[in-house]
């Protein structure tokens, strides 16, 4: 779904009119979207996956997940009262002002920002007073940083706002040969291709005209037209499809676009819920595209590693040549560009020829060859394991591609969500920025508290598992992992305590490790645990692989603990 700025401005007024003073009585969210239930049977739903959408309906849409833990942000939303809505000035962002009392009964305010920038939407709850983020709701595959507690700045841009711009400002900044429609879409705040087409049509200028060819009078006319478009009151609404995206606008599109008229903006949004089959097809398409890109990257990586290992097999020859050249270096005239020395290992008399780069001595070239031989030997130690791992990943991606066949797909919603989660975890490996001293290594572990007050940290992916286990863990912290299942590394942190954790604390931490593993759906899961000092990583092993000693095993039911509010 795509919105333009005039439509978002109209939408903010509609939401204020229909939701003012209503209390949020329900919060549901999962991998597909966020839904807020307001008193009086009004439901605001943000679908942040593919297709991204926003709707305000009078009936429950559903789509939440029962096992999603309640966060601090959820608790703020639940019971908050809607005050007003407002659209951002320069980018596609809408925010809702919410009010709820604190522990002393004094009013506190938060802003729920709805970032409506395709292809994915997301919601961010921020403190109005302090400006820091309280919570994020976004697709698993969304790579934007999402760190509660960090300072939050809503989307902004340097695009031109009609009504504030002058002609001289408008008629600048085009690329060479750039067409007028493209320039208007790129430079006007919150503009879509449809708005640009309308502006060109009303100004009687061909939209394919190069922007550089417009006269000052034509620019003035275009400016007047877009000002009227952006400031005209909204009376009706239109919706249409562009490729696989639904667009909604209070600006009537050109006649060339087949659109559906609505009496109100909310009417268009209420009917904006895609059918289940359409949503599934689009989600499957996104997963398939991701898997094909992933397969291509893995194939390229595998080919490069196989080429590297073939080159590394020459390590003995390179080392021999380096040793011979170093032994002869003292007898060679300085500054020589080409050196030829006999090869004593050849069956027949043969000369080895070396070209010495300008500015390098013979000894330096020989030392470089010896270092290269060492590098090749390290490759021979590391690459076979990486090649096996990549081949296994490539086979797994191939299996998933065979399953993601939109014509024959017959799996459950849970399997679809699992595929999206796997896609998101793969894409998130480099996302985000550490925002506290405990996250100085780039880790953002999930944090919980046991019933007796011990801190529990759980990694989110293989890279973070590595960081958690081998960089952040103290030697006497307890380390947990579900036995026989892929999953998170989990730490029960001592935080300076000298006493040992009791049996209940150990089992509660083990339950977290079971929950964040592939064995989550089992009634009981075996979890191994030991002290972090007895956990190591083999040299050259892939991220997430760990070897332990002196481990013990406990059988637990997969469960989550309360989130650590002090994190």
Secondary structure, 3 states (H helix, E strand, C coil): CECCHHHHHHHHHHHHHHHCCCEEEEEEECCCEEEEEECCCEEEEEECCCCCEEEEECCCCCCCCCCCCCCHHHHHHCCCEEEEEEECCCCCEEEEEEEEECCCCCEEEEEEEEECCCCCCEEEEEECCCCEEEEEEECCCCCCCCCCCCECCCCCCCCECCCCCCHHHHCCCCCCCCEHHHHHHHHECCCCHHHHHHHHHHCCCCCCCEHHHCCHHHHHHHHHHHHHHHHCCCCCEEEEEECCEEEEECCCCCCCCCCEEECCHHHHHHCCCCCHHHHHHHHHHHHHHHHHHHHHHHHHHHHHHHHHHHHHCCHHHHHHHHHHHHHHHHHCCCCCCEEEEECCCCCCCCEEEEECCCCCCHHHHHHHHHHHHHHHHHHHHHHHHHHHHHHHHHHHHHHHHHHCCCCCCCCCHHHHHHHHHHHHHHHHHHCCCCCCHHHCCCCCCEEEECCCCCEEEECCCHHHHHHHHHHHCCCCCEEEEECCCCECCEEEECCCCCCCCCHHHHHHHHHHHHHCECCCCCCCEEEEEEEHHHEECCCCCCCCCCEECCCEEEEECCCCCEECCCC
